[in-house]
Amino acid sequence: MIQDLPGDARIVKHFNDGRPRWDDHAYLLSDVVHVLSGKEHPARPNPRKQGIDVRETPERARLRRQRIAAKRRREKRALTSTQPSD
């Protein structure tokens, strides 16, 4: 819900230590400056660290892998069934 708000909304700034959230344009401009100057923009936000999901038990991980494998099989079948045969 907060992602839908403008980057400079008061509530966004409140949860972002008083700073407005960067939008895509700000990141792109920062990347251009980085390429041209060789220096990172000092105000560029650091990416959030993806922690290990403590809720994922070995059983959940196994089920997730099975679902991913089943989805890939379905996609592969769909691709091969739509291919014209010579």
Backbone torsions as a table, in degrees:
resi	resn	phi	psi	omega
1	MET	NA	-42.2	-179.3
2	ILE	-70.3	-22.8	178.7
3	GLN	-68.5	-23.1	-179.2
4	ASP	-80.7	-13.5	-178.9
5	LEU	-80.2	156.1	174.8
6	PRO	-61.4	150.9	-177.1
7	GLY	-63.0	-23.1	-178.8
8	ASP	-102.4	15.8	176.5
9	ALA	-65.9	148.8	-175.9
10	ARG	-60.4	-39.6	-178.2
11	ILE	-70.1	-33.9	177.0
12	VAL	-65.3	-45.9	178.0
13	LYS	-61.7	-38.4	-179.9
14	HIS	-58.9	-44.8	-178.1
15	PHE	-86.1	1.8	179.7
16	ASN	-120.7	35.9	178.5
17	ASP	55.6	36.6	176.0
18	GLY	82.8	-0.1	-179.3
19	ARG	-103.7	144.3	175.1
20	PRO	-69.6	151.5	178.2
21	ARG	-76.0	139.8	177.9
22	TRP	-74.4	139.8	173.9
23	ASP	-99.9	-179.6	-177.5
24	ASP	-59.7	-37.7	-179.4
25	HIS	-63.8	-40.3	-179.8
26	ALA	-65.0	-40.5	177.7
27	TYR	-65.2	-42.6	179.7
28	LEU	-63.8	-44.0	178.3
29	LEU	-63.0	-40.0	177.5
30	SER	-62.5	-39.1	178.2
31	ASP	-65.9	-38.0	177.5
32	VAL	-63.9	-45.2	178.1
33	VAL	-60.9	-40.9	179.5
34	HIS	-62.5	-43.2	-179.7
35	VAL	-65.4	-43.4	-176.4
36	LEU	-73.8	-36.9	-175.9
37	SER	-100.4	-20.9	-177.0
38	GLY	81.4	4.7	-179.2
39	LYS	-121.5	139.5	175.7
40	GLU	-69.0	149.0	174.9
41	HIS	-67.9	130.4	-175.2
42	PRO	-65.2	-23.4	-178.8
43	ALA	-95.9	3.0	-178.0
44	ARG	-63.6	127.1	-179.9
45	PRO	-67.2	144.1	175.3
46	ASN	-79.0	144.6	178.3
47	PRO	-64.9	147.6	178.5
48	ARG	-72.0	141.5	179.9
49	LYS	-79.3	131.8	176.9
50	GLN	-87.3	107.3	179.3
51	GLY	-80.4	167.0	176.9
52	ILE	-72.1	133.9	179.3
53	ASP	-76.1	108.7	-177.0
54	VAL	-70.7	-16.4	179.7
55	ARG	-78.6	-15.9	-176.0
56	GLU	-82.0	102.2	176.9
57	THR	-82.2	166.6	176.9
58	PRO	-56.2	-35.8	178.6
59	GLU	-65.0	-44.2	178.0
60	ARG	-64.4	-39.5	178.6
61	ALA	-63.2	-40.9	178.9
62	ARG	-63.7	-44.6	178.9
63	LEU	-63.3	-40.1	178.6
64	ARG	-62.7	-44.6	178.3
65	ARG	-62.1	-39.0	178.5
66	GLN	-64.0	-43.3	179.2
67	ARG	-63.6	-41.2	178.9
68	ILE	-64.1	-44.3	179.6
69	ALA	-63.3	-41.5	178.9
70	ALA	-64.3	-40.9	178.7
71	LYS	-63.8	-42.3	178.7
72	ARG	-64.1	-38.3	177.4
73	ARG	-63.7	-43.3	179.0
74	ARG	-62.3	-42.8	179.6
75	GLU	-64.5	-40.7	179.9
76	LYS	-64.6	-42.7	177.7
77	ARG	-62.2	-41.4	-179.8
78	ALA	-64.1	-37.7	178.8
79	LEU	-69.0	-42.7	-177.2
80	THR	-72.8	-27.8	179.8
81	SER	-77.8	-21.1	179.2
82	THR	-93.0	-8.6	179.2
83	GLN	-72.4	131.3	176.3
84	PRO	-70.5	138.4	179.6
85	SER	-90.1	143.7	-177.7
86	ASP	-85.0	NA	NA
